[in-house]
Amino acid sequence: MIKKTSVNSPLTYFFFAFIAMAGLSYINFLPGVVNALAGGIGFSDVEAGQIVALNGYGGLVGSVIAIFLVRRIDWKRVIFTSMFVLIVIDIGTVTIDDYSVMLGWRFLAGLFGGLSVGIAFSVLARLNNPDRAFGALLFVQFSIGSLVIYLLPTIESQFNAYAVFYIMASFVLLSLVFMPFLPAISPVQKFIKEPLPTVFKNTLLLLLAITSYQVAASAIWAYVGLIGIGAKIETETVSMYIAVTGLLGLLGAMLPVINGNRFGRLYWILGGTLLSITSAIMLSFSPLTPLVYVVSMALLFISWPAVQSYLLAVTAEIDRSGRLSTIAVVVSSIGLASGPLLASSLLDNGNFSVMLYTCALVFLFSLLLLFKPLKIQEKEMGVTLSSQYKR
């Protein structure tokens, strides 16, 4: 008989985080996917960006469907079914070399992946500590991303450029192995309080800020490998730099896991967004030296998971049913899908400056959007150092 983990067990948080990551796992090693599509598989740089963008838009549609299902369905059954289909699609991708077919096929992969991710996020939001839950998610994402990017050149040399899709299928399969060990989760709860017009307004600002941040971050993430190669850095060295600096993302992800909501979230999020702006500007330097390249990636990778996990924790605290967190998946998917598409439209014969300055402005826009709703929410929740000690 399979022994299930307890609700508060670290293993439970890890299993749920891994499952929530697996449906759209390609995002975690997006530069490797783009490099494979634009390299050995034979598509152009622009086509590669459009393929991953369609994959992301499929994830968006799947997450939208999840919004209407989270309060009505057996989450385990839906996740299991969608992930089983996703394995078949990922493995089937290796037989496709036509651009139009690839667009539709990867959109389909995103659809089922987004559905499983949306449902998984609603469950993460219902765990006892949402800061820890989403921090664990970002920790898993950056761990997997760094590992895959580091090993991908070797794996591709042993197999072929399509190996990245076998890796995606493997993560989904491992998620199915974890599922029987998961405990029962408390039923869907209602909103903590009736939303007022002000709450609606601030929630919309928060969701728009999440979208904007993801647009800028994923645009840089999609092309960070090609940016390094364009700066005359060897391809294998670029992969190593991305993998090593990506490990710093683990520190950013651990911040909400360790700190939780002890000192509030506002200033952590503001500081992380400012670091992201600095990263985009530094990557636009010409000439781009290896040192500047590494430092700029380090700034982005350490701030990105902290900012996103804290913002997602805010959505979970507003609505304990998990539906708002699933909506956050949707808007996040919009950002993740739109980032590569935006970046591909701003490329100029290997010149990334316009794209990077645009990303810096989008980060700034996100910063302006989120300041007021976060400040109001922390005031309402009484998140101060003294209040935490009283608890």
Secondary structure as the mmCIF struct_conf table of DSSP 4:
data_model
#
loop_
_struct_conf.conf_type_id
_struct_conf.id
_struct_conf.beg_label_comp_id
_struct_conf.beg_label_asym_id
_struct_conf.beg_label_seq_id
_struct_conf.end_label_comp_id
_struct_conf.end_label_asym_id
_struct_conf.end_label_seq_id
HELX_LH_PP_P HELX_LH_PP_P1 ILE A 2 SER A 6
TURN_TY1_P TURN_TY1_P1 VAL A 7 ASN A 8
HELX_RH_AL_P HELX_RH_AL_P1 PRO A 10 ALA A 22
TURN_TY1_P TURN_TY1_P2 GLY A 23 LEU A 24
HELX_RH_3T_P HELX_RH_3T_P1 SER A 25 PHE A 29
HELX_RH_AL_P HELX_RH_AL_P2 LEU A 30 ALA A 38
TURN_TY1_P TURN_TY1_P3 GLY A 39 ILE A 41
HELX_RH_AL_P HELX_RH_AL_P3 ASP A 45 ILE A 67
TURN_TY1_P TURN_TY1_P4 PHE A 68 ARG A 72
BEND BEND1 ILE A 73 ILE A 73
HELX_RH_AL_P HELX_RH_AL_P4 TRP A 75 GLY A 92
HELX_RH_3T_P HELX_RH_3T_P2 THR A 93 THR A 95
HELX_RH_AL_P HELX_RH_AL_P5 TYR A 99 ALA A 125
TURN_TY1_P TURN_TY1_P5 ARG A 126 ARG A 126
BEND BEND2 LEU A 127 ASN A 128
HELX_RH_AL_P HELX_RH_AL_P6 PRO A 130 GLN A 158
BEND BEND3 PHE A 159 PHE A 159
TURN_TY1_P TURN_TY1_P6 ALA A 161 TYR A 162
HELX_RH_AL_P HELX_RH_AL_P7 ALA A 163 PHE A 178
HELX_RH_3T_P HELX_RH_3T_P3 MET A 179 PHE A 181
HELX_LH_PP_P HELX_LH_PP_P2 LEU A 182 ALA A 184
HELX_LH_PP_P HELX_LH_PP_P3 SER A 186 PHE A 191
BEND BEND4 ILE A 192 LYS A 193
HELX_LH_PP_P HELX_LH_PP_P4 GLU A 194 LEU A 196
HELX_RH_AL_P HELX_RH_AL_P8 PRO A 197 GLY A 230
TURN_TY1_P TURN_TY1_P7 ALA A 231 LYS A 232
HELX_RH_AL_P HELX_RH_AL_P9 THR A 235 GLY A 246
TURN_TY1_P TURN_TY1_P8 LEU A 247 LEU A 247
HELX_RH_AL_P HELX_RH_AL_P10 LEU A 248 ASN A 259
TURN_TY1_P TURN_TY1_P9 GLY A 260 PHE A 263
BEND BEND5 ARG A 265 ARG A 265
HELX_RH_AL_P HELX_RH_AL_P11 LEU A 266 LEU A 283
TURN_TY1_P TURN_TY1_P10 SER A 284 SER A 284
BEND BEND6 SER A 286 PRO A 287
HELX_RH_AL_P HELX_RH_AL_P12 PRO A 290 ILE A 318
TURN_TY1_P TURN_TY1_P11 ARG A 320 SER A 321
BEND BEND7 GLY A 322 GLY A 322
HELX_RH_AL_P HELX_RH_AL_P13 ARG A 323 LEU A 346
STRN STRN1 ASP A 348 ASP A 348
TURN_TY1_P TURN_TY1_P12 ASN A 349 GLY A 350
STRN STRN2 ASN A 351 ASN A 351
HELX_RH_AL_P HELX_RH_AL_P14 SER A 353 MET A 381
TURN_TY1_P TURN_TY1_P13 GLY A 382 GLY A 382
HELX_RH_AL_P HELX_RH_AL_P15 LEU A 385 LYS A 390
#
